[in-house]
Amino acid sequence: KVDVIRRGRQWYNFARYFPISLSRTQELDPSKNYIFGYHPHGIISTGAMCNFGTEATNFGKLFPGIDLRLLTLTTNFYMPVFREYLMALGIN
């Protein structure tokens, strides 16, 4: 993960434009493992990308200590430059 890319101003603008938000209903113990489900996911998955692939909705502040990984199709990694960008966002 590259924090400079994950915290880019474009992601905050992206979250405000659509509008995308993230809320916490309870605190999570960072020593445990969790699976977050996202629906509807669709083809583009802008909400999942914005909430879990960037810091636009302050995931790190809402869930401190949770090491998050967003998963995607392996075909997204076939394009060389796009692959590096996804990996910088922490997307596997």
Helices and strands as residue ranges (DSSP letters): H 3-6, H 9-17, H 46-52, H 59-62, G 74-77, H 80-88
